[in-house]
Amino acid sequence: EVDGLIVAGLHHPGLMPKFRDLERENVPVVSIFNDLSARDRKALTNVSVNYEAQGYLATKHLLAEGCRRLACLRTIENRTAGFLRAHREAGIRHLPKLVIPVKSFYLADGEKGINRLLELGVPFDGLVCQSDAQASGAINELVRRGIRVPREVRITGIDNSPLAEDCIVPITSVTSEMHQAGLKAVEVLLDKIDGRQAGSAVIEPSLVVRHSSGGKPSAHVDLHNLQ
């Protein structure tokens, strides 16, 4: 009863046989997953956002702004991998103690991350958060403790959400590109329905600079312009 199907959200490997059955029945399937295994990437036509680049862009920006003791709130491993890659490329050693695991992406996770960092007593001059909500919570907690953002600690988020604009200190953020991923998934699905060649795609994020990182506010900065 449908011409095609877009599946988005968290990937459940147990659904792979169902996707194959649908395509055998001439119902094209396109997924929007960011957590596919290498095997499932080969089996699905998938649109994803480059999560590794999100962590990379934010970290590279803070390093360019002069930070040398960066902390990171670790929630998604791909984003953390980008944090580490930016350090390697810059020839700057990261401090493993300053990579703090946090469970989710909420304001409370940012507050808890800051509390943990301050309890460690290890100085840090920048913080790469993995969501704007984390960054907002971190900024709130730092301000409550009398620590100035960005003068003493520079901060970035991810999502480029309304929180980034509305925070007490506007947040430098990397785009989530979910809207673009949705548009691309529709384009790819229509190609499959019409019998045209259609392959998987990866959407690259971009950086939006605001006050929290101490940089000069600017338009989007894409990955290629920083390499």
Secondary structure by P-SEA (a helix, b strand, c coil): ccccccccccccccaaaaaaaaaaacbbbbbbcccccaaaaaaccccccaaaaaaaaaaaaaaaacccbbbbbcccaaaaaaaaaaaaaaccccccccccccccccaaaaaaaaaaaaaacccccbbbbccaaaaaaaaaaaaaaccccccccccccccccccccccccccbbbbcaaaaaaaaaaaaaaaaaaccbbbbbbbbbbbbbcccccccccccccccccc
